[in-house]
Amino acid sequence: MDTISVRIPRAYFTDGRVSTDALQQKLHQALWERTGVMPAPVRVFLHEGQAIMASGCGADDVDSILGLGVKHG
């Protein structure tokens, strides 16, 4: 079975722990809503790098769905 794999820099989550399960669910739901087709399962991993990396969807989609480029506060 195909999987959408997303790697997000840990630095985006400076306020403490983040649930990768919640991120996976949010991405899966948003991709489904955008395309109208059920996407493959989504797996999210945090890494020490500086770039969002994605296989199976666009990194820009991940950024806009999760609002990672948006400065809060």
C-alpha distances in whole Angstrom, upper triangle without the diagonal:
4,7,10,12,16,19,22,26,27,30,29,30,33,34,33,29,26,24,20,19,21,20,17,18,20,18,15,18,20,17,17,21,21,19,19,16,13,11,8,9,11,13,16,18,22,24,28,27,29,26,23,20,17,14,12,16,19,21,24,22,21,25,26,24,25,28,28,31,33,36,37,41
4,7,9,13,16,19,23,25,28,27,27,31,32,31,28,25,22,19,18,20,18,15,16,18,16,13,17,18,15,15,19,19,17,18,14,12,9,6,7,9,11,14,16,20,22,25,25,26,23,20,17,13,10,9,12,16,17,20,18,18,21,23,21,22,25,25,27,30,33,34,38
4,6,10,13,16,19,21,24,23,24,27,28,27,24,21,19,15,14,16,15,11,13,15,12,11,14,16,13,14,18,18,16,18,15,12,9,5,5,6,7,10,13,16,18,22,21,23,20,17,14,11,8,7,10,14,15,18,16,15,18,20,18,19,22,22,24,27,30,31,34
4,7,10,13,17,19,21,20,21,25,26,25,22,19,17,14,14,15,13,10,12,13,10,9,13,13,11,12,16,15,14,16,14,12,8,6,6,5,6,8,11,14,16,20,19,20,17,13,11,7,6,5,7,10,11,14,12,11,15,16,15,15,18,18,21,23,26,27,31
4,7,10,14,15,18,17,18,22,24,23,20,17,16,12,13,15,12,10,13,14,11,11,15,15,13,15,18,18,17,20,17,15,12,10,9,6,5,6,8,11,13,16,16,16,14,11,8,6,5,7,8,10,10,14,13,11,14,16,15,15,18,17,19,22,25,26,30
4,6,10,12,15,14,15,19,20,20,18,15,14,10,12,13,10,9,12,12,10,11,15,14,13,16,18,17,18,20,19,17,13,12,11,7,6,5,6,8,10,13,13,13,11,7,6,4,6,8,8,9,8,11,11,8,11,13,12,12,15,13,16,18,21,22,26
4,7,9,12,11,13,16,18,18,16,13,14,10,13,14,11,11,15,15,12,15,18,17,16,19,21,20,21,24,23,21,17,16,14,11,9,6,5,6,6,10,9,10,8,6,5,6,9,12,12,12,9,12,13,10,11,15,14,13,15,13,15,18,20,21,25
4,6,8,8,9,13,15,15,14,11,12,10,13,14,10,11,15,14,12,15,18,17,17,20,22,21,22,25,24,22,19,18,17,13,11,7,6,5,6,8,8,8,7,5,7,9,12,14,13,13,9,12,12,9,9,13,13,11,12,9,12,15,16,18,21
4,5,6,8,10,13,13,13,12,14,12,16,16,13,15,18,17,16,19,21,20,20,24,25,24,26,28,28,26,23,22,20,16,14,11,9,6,5,6,6,6,6,6,9,12,15,18,17,15,12,14,15,12,11,15,15,13,13,10,12,15,15,17,20
4,5,6,8,11,10,10,9,12,11,15,15,13,15,18,17,17,20,22,21,22,25,26,26,28,30,29,28,25,24,21,18,15,11,9,5,6,6,8,8,10,10,12,15,18,20,20,19,15,17,18,14,14,17,17,14,15,11,14,16,16,17,19
4,5,6,9,10,11,11,14,14,18,17,15,18,21,19,19,22,24,23,24,27,28,27,29,32,31,30,27,26,24,21,18,15,13,9,9,7,8,8,10,11,14,17,20,23,21,20,16,17,19,15,14,17,17,14,14,10,12,14,13,14,16
4,6,9,10,11,10,13,13,16,15,13,16,18,16,16,19,21,20,21,24,24,24,26,29,29,27,25,25,23,19,17,13,12,9,10,10,11,9,10,10,13,16,19,21,19,18,14,15,16,13,11,13,14,11,10,7,9,10,10,11,14
4,6,6,7,7,10,11,14,13,12,15,17,16,16,20,21,20,22,25,25,25,27,30,30,28,25,25,23,19,17,13,12,9,11,11,13,12,13,13,16,18,21,23,21,20,17,18,18,15,13,16,15,12,12,9,12,12,12,12,14
4,6,8,9,13,14,18,17,15,19,21,19,20,23,25,24,25,28,29,29,31,33,33,31,29,29,26,23,21,17,15,12,13,12,14,13,16,16,19,21,24,26,25,24,20,21,21,18,16,19,19,15,15,12,14,14,12,12,13
4,7,8,12,14,17,16,15,19,20,19,20,24,24,24,26,28,29,29,32,33,34,32,30,30,27,23,22,18,17,14,16,16,18,17,19,18,21,23,27,28,26,26,22,23,23,20,18,20,19,15,15,13,16,15,13,12,13
4,7,10,13,15,15,15,18,19,19,20,23,24,24,26,29,29,30,32,34,34,31,29,29,26,22,20,17,15,13,15,15,17,18,19,19,21,23,26,28,27,26,23,24,24,20,19,21,20,17,17,15,18,18,17,15,16
4,7,9,12,12,12,15,17,17,18,21,22,22,24,26,27,28,30,32,31,29,26,26,22,19,17,14,13,11,13,15,17,18,19,18,20,21,24,26,25,25,22,23,23,19,19,21,19,16,17,16,19,19,18,17,19
4,6,9,8,8,11,13,13,14,17,18,19,20,22,23,24,26,28,27,25,23,22,19,16,14,11,11,9,13,14,17,17,18,16,18,18,21,22,21,22,19,20,19,16,16,18,16,12,14,13,17,17,17,16,19
4,5,5,7,9,10,11,13,14,16,17,19,20,21,23,25,26,25,22,20,20,16,14,12,10,10,10,14,16,18,19,19,17,18,18,20,21,20,21,19,21,19,16,17,18,16,13,15,15,19,19,20,19,21
4,5,5,6,9,10,10,12,14,15,16,18,20,21,22,24,22,20,17,16,13,10,8,6,7,8,12,15,17,18,17,14,15,15,16,17,17,18,16,18,17,13,15,17,14,12,15,14,18,19,20,20,23
4,5,5,6,9,10,11,12,14,15,17,18,20,21,22,21,18,16,15,11,9,8,8,10,12,15,19,20,21,20,17,17,16,18,18,18,19,18,20,18,15,17,18,15,13,17,17,20,21,23,22,25
4,5,5,6,9,10,11,12,14,15,17,18,20,21,20,18,16,16,13,11,11,9,12,13,17,20,21,21,20,17,18,17,19,19,18,19,18,19,17,13,15,16,13,11,14,15,18,19,20,19,22
4,5,5,6,9,10,11,12,14,15,16,18,19,19,17,15,15,12,9,9,7,10,11,14,17,18,18,17,13,14,14,16,16,14,15,14,15,13,10,12,13,10,8,11,12,15,16,18,18,21
4,6,5,6,9,10,11,12,14,15,16,18,16,14,12,11,8,5,6,6,9,12,15,19,19,20,18,14,14,12,14,13,13,15,14,16,13,10,13,14,11,10,14,14,18,19,21,21,25
4,6,5,6,9,10,11,12,14,16,16,15,12,11,12,9,8,9,10,13,15,19,22,23,23,21,17,18,16,16,15,15,17,16,17,14,12,15,15,11,11,15,16,19,20,22,22,25
4,6,5,6,9,10,11,12,14,15,15,13,12,13,12,9,11,11,14,15,19,22,22,22,20,16,17,15,17,16,14,15,15,15,12,10,12,12,8,8,11,13,16,17,19,19,22
4,6,5,6,8,10,10,12,14,13,12,10,11,10,7,9,9,13,14,18,21,20,20,17,14,14,12,13,12,10,11,11,12,9,7,10,10,7,7,11,12,15,17,20,20,24
4,6,5,6,9,10,11,12,11,8,7,8,7,6,9,11,14,17,20,23,23,23,20,16,16,13,13,12,11,13,14,15,11,10,14,13,10,11,15,16,19,20,23,24,27
4,6,5,6,9,10,10,10,9,9,11,10,10,13,14,17,20,23,26,26,25,23,19,19,16,17,15,13,15,16,16,12,12,15,13,10,12,15,17,20,20,23,23,27
4,5,5,6,9,10,11,10,10,12,12,11,14,14,18,19,22,25,25,23,21,17,18,15,16,14,12,13,14,13,9,9,12,10,7,9,12,15,17,17,21,21,25
4,5,5,6,8,8,8,7,10,11,10,13,14,17,20,22,25,24,23,20,16,16,13,13,11,9,10,12,12,8,9,12,11,8,11,14,16,18,19,23,24,27
4,6,5,5,5,5,6,9,11,11,15,16,20,22,25,28,28,27,24,20,20,16,16,13,12,14,16,16,12,13,16,14,12,14,17,19,21,22,26,26,30
4,6,5,8,9,10,13,14,14,18,19,22,24,27,30,29,28,25,21,21,19,19,16,14,15,17,16,12,14,16,14,11,14,16,19,21,21,25,25,28
4,6,8,10,10,14,15,15,18,19,22,24,26,29,28,26,23,20,20,17,17,14,12,13,15,13,10,12,14,12,10,14,15,18,19,20,24,25,28
4,5,8,8,12,14,15,18,20,23,25,27,30,29,28,24,21,20,17,16,13,11,13,16,15,12,14,17,15,13,17,19,21,22,23,27,28,32
4,7,9,13,15,16,20,21,25,27,30,33,32,31,28,24,23,20,19,16,14,16,19,19,15,17,20,18,15,19,21,23,25,26,29,30,34
4,6,10,12,14,18,20,23,26,29,32,31,30,27,23,22,19,17,14,13,16,19,19,15,17,20,19,17,19,22,24,26,27,31,32,35
4,7,9,11,15,17,21,24,27,30,30,29,26,23,21,18,16,13,13,16,19,19,16,16,20,19,16,19,22,23,26,27,30,31,34
4,6,8,12,14,18,21,23,27,26,26,23,19,18,14,12,9,10,13,15,17,13,14,17,17,15,17,20,21,23,25,28,29,33
4,6,10,13,16,19,22,25,25,25,22,19,17,13,11,8,10,14,16,18,15,15,18,19,16,18,21,22,25,26,30,31,34
4,7,10,13,17,20,23,23,24,22,18,16,13,12,10,12,15,16,18,16,14,18,19,16,17,20,21,24,26,28,29,33
4,7,10,13,16,20,20,20,18,14,13,10,10,9,10,13,13,15,13,11,15,16,13,14,17,17,20,22,25,26,29
4,7,10,13,17,17,18,17,13,12,10,10,11,12,14,14,16,15,12,15,17,15,14,18,17,20,22,25,25,29
4,7,10,14,14,15,14,11,10,9,11,12,12,14,12,15,14,10,13,15,13,12,15,14,17,19,21,22,25
4,7,10,11,13,12,10,10,10,12,14,15,15,13,16,16,13,14,17,16,14,17,15,18,20,22,22,26
4,7,9,11,11,9,10,12,14,17,17,17,14,17,17,13,14,17,16,14,16,13,16,18,19,20,23
4,6,8,9,9,10,12,15,18,18,18,15,17,18,15,15,19,19,16,18,15,17,19,20,21,24
4,7,9,11,12,15,18,21,21,20,16,19,20,17,17,20,21,18,19,15,17,20,20,21,24
4,6,8,10,13,16,19,19,18,14,17,19,16,15,19,20,18,18,15,15,19,19,21,24
4,7,9,13,16,20,18,16,13,14,17,14,13,17,18,16,16,12,12,16,16,19,21
4,6,10,13,16,15,12,9,11,13,11,10,14,16,14,14,11,11,15,16,19,22
4,7,10,13,11,10,6,8,10,8,8,11,13,11,12,10,11,14,16,19,22
4,7,10,9,8,6,9,11,9,10,14,14,14,15,13,14,18,20,22,26
4,6,6,6,5,9,9,8,10,13,13,13,15,14,16,19,22,24,27
4,6,7,8,12,11,11,14,16,15,16,19,18,19,22,25,27,31
4,7,9,12,11,11,14,16,15,16,19,19,20,23,26,28,32
4,7,9,7,8,11,12,12,13,16,16,17,20,23,25,29
4,5,5,7,9,10,11,13,14,14,14,17,21,23,27
4,5,5,6,9,10,11,12,11,11,15,18,20,24
4,5,5,6,9,10,10,10,10,13,16,19,22
4,5,5,6,8,10,10,11,13,17,19,23
4,6,5,6,8,8,10,12,16,17,21
4,6,6,6,5,6,9,12,14,18
4,6,5,7,7,9,12,14,18
4,6,8,10,11,14,15,19
4,5,9,9,12,13,16
4,6,5,9,10,14
4,5,8,10,13
4,6,9,13
4,6,10
4,7
4
